[in-house]
């Protein structure tokens, strides 16, 4: 069993042998640890970390605060004999290593999603299906709920997008396997995060109808119509309206495959509805934001290093 168990989904919690570590529950030490955990297994310049967490104060003071936070973190780990295994704190760089001594829900979640990456919902193998189900169970809430730092908001959006992709694959798998009740659960989770996702509404309408509940299918259309109007100020796509009319007339073949619900890894049809286009644009924005953030971090590290050298020259 790992010595440390850390949860970042939902409320932050860290425990050693099932005992909460209060020293890691405080302020910047907790935030620093969380950041290093999310950005694990890669080095971070001390200047960049100091600027990220204490950018409102002078450089020397920011570095002092960073040293103090690292000391609190290392002290807590040293008490369990784990500091040397998990934290590498050099003169200019800091890095956190994931080892067998540390269990992190975000790491397990990302690993499970990566192992099923590229697999279509209809083609999921038994191991891939088990991994995705496990990943969804790990996601007990958005990353570090209640935190609003820029870095956290970005990572929260990235992980949430992975979660929605996993749900979408599981939903399509349930649809093709005629596992209607479980599919309804995954669809409800999807709509809880994106209530205007029209394709999910269509899938849920079909699931209700195929399960023999035409009334629920028709009500789902009304929920879709309201969500699209309130969230995006648009009306339902023609495919959604056509599906509604077929269900209302009781003319939808219960065994007909859902051609409008491709696997999460495949693109939408060329005639995608406006809500689906907006979803894809949001995904593209995430990729661009990731690149921008990493470039800005590198720029800040260089600027801070130059500023430090300038101050040293001026004080000679």
C-alpha positions, 0 to 999 in steps of 0.5 A: 500500500502507498504511504501517501494517498492524495486526492485533488478531485473535489476537496483537497486531501492528503493522508499518510497511512490513512491519517490526515497530514495537517501540516499540508493543509495550510495555504501556499504549502498546499497550493505548491504541493498541488501544482507540483503534483499536477505538473509532476515528473518535470522540473520547475525553475525556482524563479518561475515558481516564486513568480507564480505563487508570490508574484506580488512581492519582490523577487528576493522575498518571493524566493524566501517564501518559496524556500519556506513552503518547500521546507514545510513540505519536506519536513512533512515528508521527512517525518515519514522518510519520503522526502528524498524519494518524492521531492528533488529541490536543487539550487535552481530547480524543483521537481516532484517524482511519482513513486510507489509510495504515493497514490494520486487520484489525478495520476491514476485518472490520467493513466486510465484515460491515456490507456483508452485513448484512440479507442472508439466507444463501440470498439472498447475492449474489456480492459479499456472499458474497465479503465474508463469506468475506473477513471469516471469513478475517480472523478468525484468532483472538479479539480480542487473545487473552490480554487480560482488560481489561473493555473488551477482553472486551466488544469481543471478545464483540461481534466474535465475535458478528459472526463467528458470524453471518457463519459462520451465513450462509455455512453456510446458503448452502452448504446451499442450494447443496449445497456440502456440504464447505465447509459442513462447514468453516463448521459446524465453525468455529461449533461451535468457538466454541459447541459447544452450538449445537444448530441448527448440529449439526442442519445438520451432521448434514444436511450429512454425510448429504447428502454420503453419510456417514450414519455421520458424521451419526449421530456428530454427533448423539452429539456434540450430545447430549454437548455439550448435557449438558455445557454446558447440562445439557439433552437434544436438542430434539425436532427434533434427535431426529427428525432423528436417527431419520430419518437412522438409518432412512435415510429423510431425503430428501437433496434436501429443503431444511433448513427448520430452518436459517433464515438468520442474519438471520431469527428462530428459529421460535416453538418454538425449543429452549432452547439457541437461546433462550439464544443469543438472550438472550446476543445481547440481553445484548450490546446492553444491555451496550454501552449500559451501557458507553457510559453508564458512560464518559460518567459517568466522564468527568463525574465526573473533570472535576468532581473535577479542578475541585474539586481546583483550587478547593481548591488556590487 
